[in-house]
Amino acid sequence: MTEKELIERCLRYDRIAQRMLYDRYKTAMYTLAYRITGDFDESNSVLQDTFLAVFKNLP
């Protein structure tokens, strides 16, 4: 599935597509968050907050 198709499905609140988007980017985003914070727990919090913002602001 292309990124565009995935985002279109996310915009229709498709939970499977949201999970696919999360799975596609979680490792890279977590790695970046850890590099910035240097803390595992804080990195998880940043990752969660970031994905909430992504899904809220997709349109």
BABARO-217851 format. One record per residue: x, y, z of N, C-alpha, C in turn. Coordinates in nm, 3 decimals, padded with zeros to 5 digits, always signed. Atoms other than C-alpha are relative to their C-alpha. Example, Ala and Ser with C-alpha at 12.3 -4.5 7.8 and 13.67 -1.06 7.14 Angstrom:
+---------+---------+---------+---------+---------+---------+---------+---------+---------+
:     n_u :     n_v :     n_w :    ca_u :    ca_v :    ca_w :     c_u :     c_v :     c_w :
+---------+---------+---------+---------+---------+---------+---------+---------+---------+
: +00.089 : -00.119 : +00.000 : +01.230 : -00.450 : +00.780 : +00.090 : +00.120 : +00.000 :
: -00.082 : -00.119 : -00.006 : +01.367 : -00.106 : +00.714 : -00.077 : +00.109 : +00.073 :
+---------+---------+---------+---------+---------+---------+---------+---------+---------+
This chain:
+---------+---------+---------+---------+---------+---------+---------+---------+---------+
:     n_u :     n_v :     n_w :    ca_u :    ca_v :    ca_w :     c_u :     c_v :     c_w :
+---------+---------+---------+---------+---------+---------+---------+---------+---------+
: +00.085 : -00.117 : +00.000 : +00.000 : +00.000 : +00.000 : +00.090 : +00.124 : +00.000 :
: -00.079 : -00.122 : +00.004 : +00.134 : +00.342 : -00.087 : -00.029 : +00.086 : +00.122 :
: +00.020 : -00.089 : -00.113 : +00.174 : +00.610 : +00.174 : -00.126 : +00.084 : -00.017 :
: +00.120 : -00.079 : +00.027 : -00.098 : +00.817 : +00.007 : -00.127 : -00.080 : +00.031 :
: +00.116 : +00.086 : -00.028 : -00.345 : +00.526 : +00.023 : -00.016 : -00.022 : +00.150 :
: +00.003 : +00.022 : -00.144 : -00.253 : +00.463 : +00.383 : -00.056 : +00.122 : +00.072 :
: +00.049 : -00.124 : -00.062 : -00.314 : +00.826 : +00.479 : -00.148 : +00.021 : -00.030 :
: +00.142 : -00.014 : +00.035 : -00.645 : +00.832 : +00.292 : -00.087 : -00.091 : +00.087 :
: +00.075 : +00.092 : -00.087 : -00.759 : +00.528 : +00.489 : +00.001 : +00.049 : +00.144 :
: -00.006 : -00.057 : -00.136 : -00.641 : +00.690 : +00.814 : -00.100 : +00.114 : +00.015 :
: +00.095 : -00.111 : -00.005 : -00.849 : +00.995 : +00.730 : -00.144 : -00.048 : +00.012 :
: +00.134 : +00.061 : -00.014 : -01.153 : +00.763 : +00.716 : -00.010 : -00.078 : +00.131 :
: -00.003 : +00.061 : -00.133 : -01.064 : +00.646 : +01.069 : +00.008 : -00.153 : -00.005 :
: -00.024 : +00.144 : +00.015 : -00.960 : +00.300 : +00.951 : +00.107 : -00.040 : +00.101 :
: -00.092 : +00.037 : -00.109 : -00.800 : +00.148 : +01.264 : +00.115 : -00.087 : -00.050 :
: -00.107 : +00.085 : +00.055 : -00.605 : -00.107 : +01.062 : +00.104 : +00.087 : -00.070 :
: -00.092 : -00.090 : +00.068 : -00.454 : +00.168 : +00.849 : +00.079 : +00.083 : +00.100 :
: -00.072 : -00.075 : -00.103 : -00.368 : +00.368 : +01.160 : +00.110 : -00.085 : +00.061 :
: -00.102 : +00.090 : -00.056 : -00.187 : +00.067 : +01.301 : +00.114 : -00.022 : -00.100 :
: -00.103 : +00.018 : +00.103 : -00.005 : +00.016 : +00.970 : +00.091 : +00.123 : -00.008 :
: -00.080 : -00.123 : +00.002 : +00.108 : +00.381 : +00.970 : +00.091 : +00.004 : +00.122 :
: -00.079 : +00.005 : -00.123 : +00.224 : +00.346 : +01.331 : +00.116 : -00.099 : -00.015 :
: -00.104 : +00.103 : +00.016 : +00.413 : +00.024 : +01.253 : +00.107 : +00.042 : -00.100 :
: -00.095 : -00.042 : +00.103 : +00.575 : +00.181 : +00.949 : +00.102 : +00.099 : +00.054 :
: -00.087 : -00.109 : -00.043 : +00.725 : +00.475 : +01.138 : +00.045 : -00.005 : +00.146 :
: -00.029 : -00.001 : -00.143 : +00.747 : +00.379 : +01.506 : +00.148 : -00.015 : +00.033 :
: -00.140 : +00.023 : -00.034 : +01.106 : +00.256 : +01.505 : +00.085 : +00.123 : -00.028 :
: -00.077 : -00.120 : +00.034 : +01.250 : +00.558 : +01.327 : -00.034 : +00.115 : +00.094 :
: +00.040 : -00.109 : -00.088 : +01.049 : +00.798 : +01.541 : +00.047 : -00.022 : +00.143 :
: -00.048 : +00.029 : -00.135 : +01.137 : +00.622 : +01.865 : +00.151 : +00.024 : +00.009 :
: -00.146 : -00.019 : +00.001 : +01.507 : +00.622 : +01.771 : +00.034 : +00.148 : +00.008 :
: -00.024 : -00.145 : -00.003 : +01.496 : +00.995 : +01.705 : -00.036 : +00.058 : +00.137 :
: +00.041 : -00.050 : -00.131 : +01.306 : +01.062 : +02.028 : +00.103 : -00.038 : +00.106 :
: -00.101 : +00.042 : -00.098 : +01.563 : +00.861 : +02.223 : +00.129 : +00.079 : -00.015 :
: -00.120 : -00.081 : +00.022 : +01.852 : +01.048 : +02.063 : -00.014 : +00.139 : +00.060 :
: +00.025 : -00.135 : -00.053 : +01.693 : +01.375 : +02.168 : -00.010 : +00.000 : +00.152 :
: +00.026 : -00.001 : -00.145 : +01.583 : +01.279 : +02.519 : +00.104 : -00.077 : +00.081 :
: -00.094 : +00.083 : -00.074 : +01.836 : +01.012 : +02.616 : -00.065 : -00.082 : +00.109 :
: +00.073 : +00.070 : -00.105 : +01.566 : +00.845 : +02.826 : -00.107 : -00.089 : -00.065 :
: +00.094 : +00.095 : +00.060 : +01.364 : +00.532 : +02.738 : -00.145 : +00.037 : +00.028 :
: +00.139 : -00.033 : -00.036 : +01.048 : +00.630 : +02.927 : -00.047 : +00.128 : -00.067 :
: +00.035 : -00.128 : +00.063 : +01.049 : +00.985 : +02.796 : -00.017 : -00.020 : -00.151 :
: +00.011 : +00.027 : +00.144 : +01.103 : +00.854 : +02.443 : -00.133 : -00.065 : -00.034 :
: +00.132 : +00.061 : +00.022 : +00.792 : +00.636 : +02.472 : -00.110 : +00.103 : +00.010 :
: +00.099 : -00.105 : -00.017 : +00.594 : +00.935 : +02.594 : -00.002 : +00.092 : -00.123 :
: -00.011 : -00.086 : +00.119 : +00.722 : +01.149 : +02.306 : -00.061 : -00.071 : -00.120 :
: +00.054 : +00.077 : +00.112 : +00.636 : +00.873 : +02.058 : -00.153 : -00.001 : +00.003 :
: +00.146 : +00.002 : -00.013 : +00.281 : +00.844 : +02.190 : -00.059 : +00.138 : -00.031 :
: +00.050 : -00.136 : +00.024 : +00.228 : +01.222 : +02.193 : +00.010 : +00.038 : -00.148 :
: -00.020 : -00.033 : +00.141 : +00.366 : +01.250 : +01.842 : -00.104 : -00.068 : -00.088 :
: +00.101 : +00.068 : +00.081 : +00.136 : +00.987 : +01.698 : -00.140 : +00.054 : +00.024 :
: +00.130 : -00.064 : -00.025 : -00.164 : +01.143 : +01.868 : -00.012 : +00.128 : -00.081 :
: +00.001 : -00.124 : +00.079 : -00.071 : +01.473 : +01.704 : -00.010 : -00.030 : -00.150 :
: +00.005 : +00.037 : +00.142 : -00.018 : +01.304 : +01.367 : -00.143 : -00.035 : -00.038 :
: +00.135 : +00.041 : +00.035 : -00.361 : +01.140 : +01.369 : -00.100 : +00.115 : +00.013 :
: +00.088 : -00.115 : -00.018 : -00.527 : +01.457 : +01.493 : +00.013 : +00.100 : -00.115 :
: -00.028 : -00.104 : +00.099 : -00.365 : +01.673 : +01.224 : +00.020 : -00.052 : -00.142 :
: -00.016 : +00.053 : +00.135 : -00.366 : +01.444 : +00.920 : -00.071 : +00.083 : -00.108 :
: +00.066 : -00.080 : +00.105 : -00.623 : +01.654 : +00.734 : +00.081 : +00.122 : -00.037 :
+---------+---------+---------+---------+---------+---------+---------+---------+---------+
